Amino acid sequence: MNLRLPGPTPLPLEVCAALARPMINHRGPEFAALLAQITARLQEVFQTQNDVLLLTTSGTGGLESAIVNEFSAGDHIIMAVNGTFGERFAAIAVAYGLAVTRLDFPPGQAAEPAVIAAALQADPAAKALLVTHNETSTGVTNDLAAIAAVVQAARAQGRDDLLLIVDAVSSLGAIDLPTDRWDCDVVVTCAQKAWMTPPGLAMVSVSPRAWRAQAAAKLPRFYFDFARAKSSAEKGATPWTPAISLFYGLQAALDLMAAEGLPAIFARHRRVGQHTRAAIKALGLSLFADEAHASDTVTAVRVPDGIAVKNLLRRLREEHGVILAGGQGAIAEQIFRIGHLGYVTEADIDQAMAAMRTVLG
């Protein structure tokens, strides 16, 4: 099977072997050592000196944790939305009673820093900007460096406590995201994407600015309480029962990532992303995303006229063992998506493209 989803992604054999290790006491010294090593490695990949917390949950749980820890009901926030996952992040905020100003950008297009700057200026009460770094549903990577510069400019004008909260679920570990250099306050990612680990772990970095906001925030939280997670981590544990096997797998994946090195990882994803887009165009197919902002972890492709996307995906799966993802939301029938993040090379893409060529005739 050639699993070319934008998550869950294929697992290296080293990760599969690690997942089979026997259980240990999650309140004992073995787990404390495991947690400490993983946390230190995560800080390297997050490129941060900030706290990095591990939560046994999905990426959506990680996004919810950012909301419940940083805000109080009625707080004003601005959310850049250019796809399904931006919509989800905004919906979580609405569910908790925040006053959300949505900046909607067309699917396939990147969020515009100038529009974000104008929105921040128009609402001096806004406590945060929320943004999806890599919009998995459309294959667009937002220019987070430029967006972070907008937030930094607002802070320089007296809004020192303005938060930048980033959904990096399908970017971190594959696309460069220097958390500290860009002064990001909360960055959320999860295990089943670039980290080559099964679903079930979210990893969240928290800045000093975000900790100040967390101390003042009033939204209810229990399982996702950052303060509990930090206090437990300082004792070598987690506040609740961790998914120990996933910690094993993540440890093995981080070892592989450390051996490859961040610059090489980013270059490989850039190379494979370009290779995928070139292969799609060679088949006569059209890319959905603005290519100037095309993602290096997932490519969205327009479905050719006269082709039913469900039938196309079924034939790829049943006849060739190639698993691609469909579209989501309003564009569900218009696109399919190819994941190329984590444990991936050009050869994996070539196999998928050969199958696509056969199915399309």
Legacy VTK file of the C-alpha trace (Angstrom):
# vtk DataFile Version 3.0
C-alpha trace
ASCII
DATASET POLYDATA
POINTS 361 float
0.000 0.000 0.000
1.279 3.448 -0.966
-0.349 5.650 1.675
-0.279 9.151 0.262
-2.595 10.900 2.686
-1.727 14.160 4.444
-2.074 12.115 7.635
-1.851 9.528 8.983
1.430 9.045 7.148
3.565 5.928 6.629
5.687 4.670 9.509
9.406 3.833 9.244
10.303 0.321 10.373
12.188 1.778 13.348
8.984 3.443 14.550
6.948 0.247 14.032
9.465 -1.692 16.127
9.437 0.919 18.872
5.648 0.756 19.108
5.918 -2.924 20.093
8.044 -2.282 23.167
6.560 -3.446 26.506
4.780 -1.128 28.880
6.551 0.769 31.653
5.358 2.613 34.741
4.155 6.001 33.522
4.968 7.344 36.985
8.426 5.774 37.126
11.951 6.852 36.223
11.923 5.129 32.835
9.038 7.258 31.613
10.575 10.390 33.133
13.729 9.807 31.093
11.672 9.127 27.952
9.644 12.316 28.411
12.747 14.429 29.026
14.497 13.149 25.912
11.451 13.623 23.681
10.822 17.130 25.005
14.407 18.216 24.362
14.268 16.847 20.803
10.936 18.544 20.182
12.381 21.890 21.248
15.067 21.415 18.607
12.519 20.819 15.859
10.196 23.586 17.096
13.336 25.776 17.140
12.375 27.115 20.542
13.504 27.578 24.106
9.841 27.749 25.146
8.065 24.989 27.024
6.863 22.147 24.816
3.992 20.106 26.221
2.843 16.659 25.084
-0.872 15.895 25.206
-2.441 12.513 24.512
-4.999 13.738 21.981
-5.463 14.513 18.310
-4.430 17.676 16.510
-7.918 19.062 17.028
-7.481 18.491 20.759
-4.251 20.463 20.543
-6.095 23.354 18.885
-8.813 23.233 21.541
-6.124 23.290 24.238
-4.799 26.555 22.787
-8.247 28.152 23.005
-9.173 27.041 26.513
-5.819 27.982 28.007
-5.335 31.411 26.470
-8.730 33.120 26.565
-11.808 34.106 28.514
-15.381 34.167 27.204
-16.007 37.284 25.143
-12.357 37.875 24.240
-11.804 39.310 20.777
-9.628 37.308 18.410
-8.879 37.500 14.706
-8.772 34.292 12.670
-7.305 34.018 9.179
-9.349 31.390 7.310
-8.423 30.006 3.894
-9.677 26.445 4.167
-11.402 23.771 6.208
-8.890 23.663 9.041
-8.935 27.402 9.519
-12.716 27.092 9.703
-12.338 24.372 12.346
-10.024 26.497 14.491
-12.478 29.389 14.258
-15.385 27.074 15.147
-13.608 25.911 18.306
-13.178 29.537 19.367
-16.837 30.283 18.695
-17.897 27.206 20.680
-16.107 28.649 23.718
-17.786 32.037 23.440
-14.998 34.090 21.901
-15.751 37.069 19.670
-14.177 35.908 16.422
-13.435 38.210 13.500
-12.956 35.916 10.528
-10.763 37.027 7.673
-11.893 34.765 4.856
-9.641 34.215 1.868
-10.636 32.166 -1.195
-9.785 28.457 -1.039
-6.504 27.883 -2.822
-5.238 31.359 -1.978
-2.947 32.407 0.864
-3.903 34.707 3.709
-2.806 38.274 2.948
-0.613 39.935 5.594
-1.886 43.409 4.651
-5.487 42.355 5.314
-4.436 40.917 8.675
-2.607 44.148 9.551
-5.702 46.198 8.751
-7.885 43.916 10.886
-5.532 44.202 13.857
-5.540 47.983 13.525
-9.346 48.043 13.261
-9.790 46.051 16.485
-7.401 47.262 19.201
-9.222 44.964 21.655
-8.162 41.841 19.764
-6.051 39.648 22.035
-4.704 37.287 19.413
-4.251 36.387 15.802
-4.877 32.738 14.959
-3.546 31.321 11.705
-3.137 27.974 10.000
0.433 27.738 8.744
-0.254 25.002 6.197
-3.876 24.621 5.091
-4.148 20.876 4.548
-7.512 21.063 2.804
-6.249 23.128 -0.134
-2.468 22.598 -0.241
-1.587 26.202 0.600
1.208 27.328 2.921
0.552 30.764 4.375
3.489 33.176 4.595
3.876 32.859 8.344
7.080 34.906 8.405
5.257 37.899 6.907
2.214 37.355 9.125
4.425 37.141 12.212
6.081 40.406 11.181
2.639 42.049 11.147
2.023 40.858 14.704
5.468 42.012 15.800
4.762 45.462 14.330
1.527 45.684 16.308
3.391 44.732 19.477
5.962 47.439 18.779
3.114 49.954 18.755
2.173 49.132 22.337
0.226 45.874 22.108
2.867 43.860 23.939
0.488 41.066 24.952
-0.895 40.373 21.458
-0.687 36.609 20.914
0.223 34.747 17.733
-1.271 31.247 17.831
-0.339 28.874 15.027
-1.922 25.675 13.766
1.213 23.917 12.521
-0.383 20.477 12.376
0.704 19.678 8.813
3.782 21.900 8.614
6.018 21.571 11.655
8.717 18.975 11.158
8.540 19.347 7.364
8.423 23.088 6.644
10.701 25.572 8.372
8.972 27.213 11.342
11.458 28.984 13.647
9.130 29.471 16.609
11.343 31.802 18.610
12.670 33.875 15.709
9.124 34.537 14.512
7.971 35.076 18.130
5.067 32.618 17.927
3.282 32.177 21.264
1.415 28.887 20.923
2.326 26.444 18.162
0.329 23.228 17.793
1.267 20.118 15.851
0.508 16.395 16.099
2.167 13.030 15.699
0.592 11.547 12.564
1.906 14.117 10.113
5.570 14.969 9.503
6.511 13.188 12.736
5.992 9.679 11.266
4.117 8.425 14.340
0.549 7.071 14.680
-2.283 9.456 15.628
-2.864 10.295 19.272
-0.266 12.847 20.408
-0.398 16.619 20.176
2.690 18.724 20.843
2.288 22.350 21.870
4.873 25.064 22.499
3.988 27.847 24.942
5.858 31.171 25.160
6.286 33.367 28.262
3.717 35.752 26.778
1.290 32.860 26.383
1.923 31.744 29.969
0.965 35.237 31.192
-2.248 35.026 29.191
-2.880 31.514 30.494
-2.641 32.703 34.097
-5.331 35.334 33.467
-7.611 33.284 31.190
-10.948 32.120 32.609
-12.242 29.529 30.162
-12.846 26.130 31.797
-10.180 23.499 31.285
-9.274 20.284 32.974
-7.730 17.587 30.773
-6.098 20.235 28.570
-4.773 22.451 31.357
-1.314 23.669 30.311
-0.353 24.503 33.899
-1.081 20.935 35.010
0.897 19.570 32.061
3.893 21.785 32.823
3.833 21.006 36.541
3.692 17.267 35.846
6.438 17.454 33.215
8.734 19.111 35.734
8.269 15.946 37.821
8.900 13.666 34.833
5.282 12.722 34.214
2.043 13.737 32.553
-1.054 14.736 34.541
-3.136 11.940 32.987
-2.286 8.500 31.629
-0.098 8.975 28.534
-0.180 6.905 25.371
3.114 5.217 26.247
3.468 3.314 22.969
3.111 6.530 21.007
5.857 8.091 23.103
8.077 5.166 22.110
7.229 5.707 18.464
7.813 9.446 18.645
11.174 8.885 20.323
12.253 6.629 17.440
10.965 9.104 14.845
12.810 11.976 16.509
16.008 9.915 16.439
15.578 9.522 12.675
14.862 13.225 12.264
17.923 14.171 14.297
20.086 11.914 12.146
18.765 13.494 8.943
18.988 17.054 10.292
16.465 19.875 9.974
17.991 21.546 6.890
17.969 18.225 5.034
14.395 17.475 6.139
13.149 20.843 4.888
15.073 20.458 1.627
13.675 16.955 1.063
10.105 18.117 1.551
10.689 21.083 -0.754
12.174 18.779 -3.387
9.403 16.168 -3.120
6.738 18.886 -3.204
8.192 20.339 -6.403
8.504 16.837 -7.842
4.836 16.138 -7.083
3.612 19.351 -8.680
5.717 18.765 -11.764
4.411 15.194 -12.089
0.810 16.372 -11.791
1.284 18.941 -14.545
3.038 16.341 -16.704
-0.165 14.281 -16.533
-2.102 17.263 -17.871
-3.801 17.908 -14.529
-4.232 21.280 -12.843
-3.107 22.331 -9.385
-5.756 23.818 -7.112
-3.530 26.068 -4.997
-1.807 29.251 -6.072
1.576 27.784 -6.952
3.385 30.737 -5.357
2.102 29.430 -2.028
1.947 25.711 -2.820
2.535 23.419 0.132
5.545 21.140 0.400
3.525 18.614 2.426
0.260 18.202 0.501
-0.815 18.922 -3.064
-4.422 19.558 -4.059
-5.320 18.638 -7.644
-8.382 19.633 -9.649
-10.457 16.658 -10.734
-10.594 16.426 -14.551
-13.925 17.100 -16.213
-16.090 14.017 -16.491
-14.287 12.170 -13.694
-16.041 11.311 -10.414
-13.495 11.814 -7.659
-14.833 8.951 -5.535
-14.505 6.547 -8.448
-10.986 7.781 -9.196
-9.870 7.266 -5.588
-11.561 3.853 -5.444
-9.768 2.600 -8.545
-6.399 3.860 -7.327
-6.963 2.053 -4.040
-8.405 -1.222 -5.326
-6.344 -1.642 -8.501
-3.003 -0.132 -7.477
-2.872 0.105 -3.693
-2.454 3.890 -3.860
-4.381 5.771 -1.185
-5.076 9.454 -1.868
-7.375 11.857 -0.006
-10.514 13.493 -1.311
-11.471 17.116 -0.892
-13.372 18.585 2.020
-16.306 20.917 2.489
-17.541 22.954 -0.460
-14.733 21.727 -2.736
-15.108 18.035 -1.883
-16.059 17.067 -5.450
-13.579 19.399 -7.112
-10.212 18.127 -5.897
-8.201 15.226 -4.594
-5.116 15.551 -2.410
-1.719 13.877 -2.355
0.169 13.811 0.921
3.972 14.008 0.764
5.204 14.557 4.282
7.142 12.585 6.822
8.463 9.246 5.589
8.412 10.009 1.843
10.696 10.133 -1.195
10.275 10.922 -4.880
9.948 7.184 -5.585
6.721 7.050 -3.557
5.305 9.869 -5.659
6.439 8.255 -8.907
4.578 5.066 -8.021
1.412 7.024 -7.285
1.731 8.987 -10.536
2.211 5.812 -12.553
-1.014 4.467 -11.086
-2.763 7.753 -11.816
-1.622 7.629 -15.444
-3.057 4.127 -15.827
-6.399 4.968 -14.215
-6.859 8.143 -16.209
-6.022 6.237 -19.393
LINES 1 362
361 0 1 2 3 4 5 6 7 8 9 10 11 12 13 14 15 16 17 18 19 20 21 22 23 24 25 26 27 28 29 30 31 32 33 34 35 36 37 38 39 40 41 42 43 44 45 46 47 48 49 50 51 52 53 54 55 56 57 58 59 60 61 62 63 64 65 66 67 68 69 70 71 72 73 74 75 76 77 78 79 80 81 82 83 84 85 86 87 88 89 90 91 92 93 94 95 96 97 98 99 100 101 102 103 104 105 106 107 108 109 110 111 112 113 114 115 116 117 118 119 120 121 122 123 124 125 126 127 128 129 130 131 132 133 134 135 136 137 138 139 140 141 142 143 144 145 146 147 148 149 150 151 152 153 154 155 156 157 158 159 160 161 162 163 164 165 166 167 168 169 170 171 172 173 174 175 176 177 178 179 180 181 182 183 184 185 186 187 188 189 190 191 192 193 194 195 196 197 198 199 200 201 202 203 204 205 206 207 208 209 210 211 212 213 214 215 216 217 218 219 220 221 222 223 224 225 226 227 228 229 230 231 232 233 234 235 236 237 238 239 240 241 242 243 244 245 246 247 248 249 250 251 252 253 254 255 256 257 258 259 260 261 262 263 264 265 266 267 268 269 270 271 272 273 274 275 276 277 278 279 280 281 282 283 284 285 286 287 288 289 290 291 292 293 294 295 296 297 298 299 300 301 302 303 304 305 306 307 308 309 310 311 312 313 314 315 316 317 318 319 320 321 322 323 324 325 326 327 328 329 330 331 332 333 334 335 336 337 338 339 340 341 342 343 344 345 346 347 348 349 350 351 352 353 354 355 356 357 358 359 360
